[in-house]
Amino acid sequence: MPPKKITEAGLSEVLQSGNPVRIANKSLINYIFTLSLEVASQFDFPLQIHIGFTLTLGWQFPSSVFMG
């Protein structure tokens, strides 16, 4: 897990930007991800991860791909 000071600085940067929140600070992302894994593990919950390739690369899939 990244050091607390670096994580807090990342959160502060995101919140003070005045823009809609899109977390891009790697230390903050790593902290949230690691904490999520710990919580899921403690409660024996599955964790679903969306990696965002479709958003980043502009891919478009027919809606049938998402229907079982």
Secondary structure, DSSP 8 states (H G I E B T S, - for coil): ---HHHHHHHHHHHHHT-S------HHHHHHHHHHHHHHHHHTT--------HHHHH-----GGGG--
